[in-house]
Amino acid sequence: MKTGRLLKFHRRVGEVHAYLYRDGPGFRASVYLMAPERSAPQEPLKRIEAATEPDLELAVRAYVDEHFPK
């Protein structure tokens, strides 16, 4: 059963993971930073919502590019 999908972005500070999933009528994403100095992910760095999955993916990619440039 597919419950969501994971996007991984390789950045200088570590890997940024975004878990995208459906929540009721809309879609949500939780963004985490997976860095060597962090022992385990705690709370998400950011939660993002959108009406459609393509809109959510665009918003996640824009957030990651703005806050964690290549």
SVG drawing of the C-alpha trace seen along z (x, -y; Angstrom):
<svg xmlns="http://www.w3.org/2000/svg" viewBox="-11 -31 40 33">
<polyline fill="none" stroke="black" stroke-width="0.4" points="0.0,0.0 1.5,-3.3 1.0,-6.0 3.3,-8.7 6.7,-9.3 10.0,-10.6 12.1,-13.2 15.8,-13.4 18.0,-16.4 21.8,-16.2 23.1,-19.4 26.4,-20.7 24.9,-20.6 23.6,-17.0 20.6,-15.4 17.2,-17.1 14.3,-14.7 10.7,-15.6 8.0,-13.2 4.9,-14.0 1.5,-12.5 -2.2,-12.9 -4.1,-14.3 -7.9,-14.5 -8.7,-16.5 -5.2,-18.1 -1.6,-17.1 1.1,-17.8 4.9,-17.5 7.2,-17.3 10.8,-18.4 13.7,-17.1 17.5,-17.7 19.6,-14.6 23.0,-15.9 26.0,-14.1 25.8,-16.3 22.1,-15.4 21.7,-12.1 18.2,-11.5 15.4,-13.6 13.1,-15.2 10.4,-17.6 10.2,-18.6 12.0,-21.8 9.0,-22.8 5.5,-21.5 4.0,-22.5 0.5,-22.2 -1.1,-22.4 -4.3,-21.4 -2.6,-19.1 0.4,-16.9 2.2,-18.7 1.7,-22.1 3.1,-20.5 6.2,-19.2 6.8,-22.6 6.5,-24.3 8.8,-21.7 11.5,-22.1 11.3,-25.9 11.6,-25.8 14.6,-23.4 16.3,-25.5 15.8,-28.7 16.9,-27.4 19.5,-24.8 21.1,-26.0 23.3,-23.6"/>
</svg>
